[in-house]
Amino acid sequence: MRYRIGIVALAFWAACMGKGFAQDCTLGIGGPDTDLIIQVFELDTVQQAQLQGWVQELQAVNTPLRQQVRTLLDTHPQKTDEDLAALGQKFDALKEAMVANARRFDQLLLGTFNPAQYERYTALCEEVHRQPLAPLDPGQ
């Protein structure tokens, strides 16, 4: 059993690191680990339905931002250092918007966690030296 928990913690750590978030302990809603989130936190059917809805909402809000990134990279001048600096600033702004969206949906899911689920989440965050996110009320 301890071996399995170690594997789950490692997978959770990889999800946190793979998202590139500095200190936040993210769940990675909308990423490839939705089934892992369901399994690790033993989400009930109501939580799973909410999660699926939020995955779809996140994709809907981030799809236009991803398209803007593609357009930016395809059309922005990149001949001078100033061009590249401007491109970097515009890219960072779009990336930050996508990160903020993902964080918000993670926090909404955390707002549905019961005390045992949230305790498991904070314990995993501590294992990977990340700061747990504060839950948001799903009614927001």
For each residue, the residues with C-beta under 8 A, 3 or more apart:
1: 4 5
2: 5 6
3: 6 7
4: 1 7 8
5: 1 2 8 9
6: 2 3 9 10
7: 3 4 10 11
8: 4 5 11 12 36 39 40 124
9: 5 6 12 13 124 127 128
10: 6 7 13 14
11: 7 8 14 15 33 36 40
12: 8 9 15 16 36 40 124 127 128
13: 9 10 16 17 124 127 128
14: 10 11 17 18
15: 11 12 18 19 26 27 28 31 33 36
16: 12 13 19 21 25 26 28 125 128 130
17: 13 14 20 128
18: 14 15 28 31
19: 15 16 26 28 31 102
20: 17
21: 16 24 26 99 103 130
22:
23: 130 131
24: 21 103 130 131 133
25: 16 121 124 125 128 130 131 132 133
26: 15 16 19 21 102 103 106 130 133
27: 15 37 106 109 110 121
28: 15 16 18 19 31 32 33 37 102 106
29: 34 37 51 54 55 58 102 105 106 109
30: 34 54 55 58 59 62 102 105
31: 15 18 19 28 34
32: 28
33: 11 15 28 36 37
34: 29 30 31 37 38 51 52 55
35: 38 39
36: 8 11 12 15 33 39 40
37: 27 28 29 33 34 40 41 43 51 109
38: 34 35 41 42 43 48 51
39: 8 35 36 42
40: 8 11 12 36 37 120 124
41: 37 38 47 113 117 120 121
42: 38 39 117
43: 37 38 47 48 51 117
44: 47 48
45: 48 49
46: 49 50 112
47: 41 43 44 50 51 109 112 113
48: 38 43 44 45 51 52
49: 45 46 52 53
50: 46 47 53 54 108 109 112 138
51: 29 34 37 38 43 47 48 54 55 109
52: 34 48 49 55 56
53: 49 50 56 57
54: 29 30 50 51 57 58 105 108 109
55: 29 30 34 51 52 58 59 105
56: 52 53 59 60
57: 53 54 60 61 105
58: 29 30 54 55 61 62 101 102 105
59: 30 55 56 62 63
60: 56 57 63
61: 57 58 64 65 101
62: 30 58 59 65 66 98 101 102
63: 59 60 66 67
64: 61 67 68
65: 61 62 68 69 94 97 98 101
66: 62 63 69 70 98
67: 63 64 70 71
68: 64 65 71 72 94
69: 65 66 72 73 91 94 95
70: 66 67 73 74
71: 67 68 74 75
72: 68 69 75 76 87 90 91 94
73: 69 70 76 87 91
74: 70 71
75: 71 72
76: 72 73 83 86 87 90
77: 80 83 87
78: 83 84 87
79: 83
80: 77 83 84
81: 84 85
82: 85 86
83: 76 77 78 79 80 86 87
84: 78 80 81 87 88
85: 81 82 88 89
86: 76 82 83 89 90
87: 72 73 76 77 78 83 84 90 91
88: 84 85 91 92
89: 85 86 92 93
90: 72 76 86 87 93 94
91: 69 72 73 87 88 94 95
92: 88 89 95 96
93: 89 90 96 97
94: 65 68 69 72 90 91 97 98
95: 69 91 92 98 99
96: 92 93 99 100
97: 65 93 94 100 101
98: 62 65 66 94 95 101 102
99: 21 95 96 102 103
100: 96 97 103 104
101: 58 61 62 65 97 98 104 105
102: 19 26 28 29 30 58 62 98 99 105 106
103: 21 24 26 99 100 106 107 133
104: 100 101 107 108 136
105: 29 30 54 55 57 58 101 102 108 109
106: 26 27 28 29 102 103 109 110 133
107: 103 104 110 111 133 134 135 136
108: 50 54 104 105 111 112 135 136 138 140
109: 27 29 37 47 50 51 54 105 106 112 113
110: 27 106 107 113 118 121 133 134 135 136
111: 107 108 135 136 137 138
112: 46 47 50 108 109 138
113: 41 47 109 110 117 118 121 135
114: 117 118
115: 118 119
116: 119 120
117: 41 42 43 113 114 120 121
118: 110 113 114 115 121 122 135
119: 115 116 122 123
120: 40 41 116 117 123 124
121: 25 27 41 110 113 117 118 124 125 132
122: 118 119 125 126 132
123: 119 120 126 127
124: 8 9 12 13 25 40 120 121 127 128
125: 16 25 121 122 128 130 131 132
126: 122 123 129 130
127: 9 12 13 123 124
128: 9 12 13 16 17 25 124 125
129: 126
130: 16 21 23 24 25 26 125 126
131: 23 24 25 125
132: 25 121 122 125
133: 24 25 26 103 106 107 110
134: 107 110
135: 107 108 110 111 113 118
136: 104 107 108 110 111 140
137: 111 140
138: 50 108 111 112
139:
140: 108 136 137
